[in-house]
Amino acid sequence: MEAPFFQLRTGARAPAVGFGSGTFTSAEEIKGAVLSAIKLGYRHFDTATAYGTETAIGEALAIAFDAGLVTREEVFLTTKLRSDDHAPQDVLPALKKSLSALRVDFVDLFLMHAPIKLTKGARFPPKEHEILPLDIPGTWKAMEDRFDEGLAKAIGVSNFSSKKLGDLLEYARIPPAANQVELHPIWQQKKLRDFCRAHDVQVFAWSPLGGLGKVWGSKSVLEDPVVLELAAKHHKSPAQIVLRWLTQIGVGAVVKSYNPQRLRENIQSFDFDLLPEDLETIESTVPQRRLAAWEWLCNSTTSPYKTVQELWDDEI
Ligand SMILES: NC(=O)c1ccc[n+]([C@@H]2O[C@H](COP(=O)([O-])OP(=O)(O)OC[C@H]3O[C@@H](n4cnc5c(N)ncnc54)[C@H](OP(=O)(O)O)[C@@H]3O)[C@@H](O)[C@H]2O)c1
């Protein structure tokens, strides 16, 4: 069954569940997973220059297009601007490099990966001397120009708090279409979701299952007692409960699996509905905790953020 869609402010339709590729294993494994995903009905692919997975995804998509499995128009493709490409003059070359690796003429969504600017070649987690003064308006303007050129059909942000998004909405000529953030039953981001809904910014959840395999990864999402109880009640897996919950509250999910069984399980999470009381139980009883605080982006010398409270504008 095909995943439902969310309509972006541009009119584009983004499938509610996307294939996450934030983990580099081997090009062959990723290509195989992308092709399996396409055959299972995935039409939304999430990558980023920082992940090192654009080339493998581009190769797999080229195979799928050539084989007639899917057309470019049917695929919703997201990539992200690395934090060391924030200088306005770097945005076009960075996007062109992504397009070339992905073997496409445009991406459907181009996100500013994080509200942090780094020196060239710096990787996450950056060292103190690699963090540079931030100029989000300058970077955003360069992203708006890529939208005008048609290289990005929609532009958006990632890891923005309500405050940072509000500031951006004040001066943006082209408002962000999306904000991709950590979001799952144990970090529900209610305030941010309400803010985004009010301003027509589509929210996408990263690490929707708790990000196992990442440094912040935790079993606590898939082993949360409420999630387990609902899984038993609806005869679904914990992952299916989480993904269905996200769709029902209007949040898209990019979920990573390179395993065919789990890819199938994750895309087949739309043939049932959580009841209003199930949604209420998740919202009112699951204790809240941000898994990825990213304290390594904060310091009292080079960073625009002295503390994690400043980084997330108290949404922590
Ligand atoms: N914008 C950002 O800053 C940002 C940050 C982090 C992530 N992301 C994006 O979000 C995507 C997803 O996040 P994530 O990779 O951190 O975490 P995730 O999707 O929450 O979790 C991935 C982990 O869960 C396992 N898994 C997948 N399906 C499962 C299922 N049905 N049952 C049990 N385990 C399952 C995967 O293992 P197998 O592969 O073995 O199935 C993998 O270990 C990333 O790939 C990336 O595209 C964006």
The ligand as a Gaussian input file, in Angstrom:
#p B3LYP/6-31G(d) Opt

LIG

0 1
 N       18.178000      16.329000       9.681000
 C       18.932000      15.748000      10.577000
 O       19.701000      16.396000      11.317000
 C       18.856000      14.255000      10.756000
 C       19.446000      13.642000      11.866000
 C       19.330000      12.262000      11.995000
 C       18.664000      11.524000      11.014000
 N       18.130000      12.130000       9.908000
 C       17.422000      11.364000       8.857000
 O       16.443000      10.552000       9.500000
 C       16.638000       9.204000       9.120000
 C       16.185000       8.265000      10.217000
 O       16.835000       8.533000      11.436000
 P       17.833000       7.537000      12.144000
 O       18.523000       6.728000      11.133000
 O       18.646000       8.337000      13.080000
 O       16.896000       6.657000      13.061000
 P       15.599000       5.703000      12.977000
 O       15.057000       5.686000      11.602000
 O       14.740000       6.123000      14.108000
 O       16.184000       4.300000      13.392000
 C       17.005000       3.540000      12.566000
 C       17.353000       2.262000      13.307000
 O       16.155000       1.519000      13.583000
 C       16.246000       0.218000      12.988000
 N       14.914000      -0.089000      12.456000
 C       14.344000       0.353000      11.319000
 N       13.097000      -0.136000      11.174000
 C       12.861000      -0.904000      12.259000
 C       11.757000      -1.659000      12.687000
 N       10.639000      -1.748000      11.965000
 N       11.857000      -2.339000      13.874000
 C       12.983000      -2.262000      14.615000
 N       14.084000      -1.558000      14.264000
 C       14.019000      -0.871000      13.085000
 C       17.296000       0.331000      11.906000
 O       17.968000      -0.899000      11.709000
 P       18.028000      -1.689000      10.281000
 O       18.609000      -0.755000       9.274000
 O       18.887000      -2.844000      10.601000
 O       16.606000      -2.066000       9.969000
 C       18.256000       1.354000      12.510000
 O       19.123000       0.745000      13.441000
 C       18.142000       9.138000       8.823000
 O       18.474000       7.979000       8.099000
 C       18.323000      10.433000       8.065000
 O       17.851000      10.286000       6.738000
 C       18.198000      13.485000       9.797000

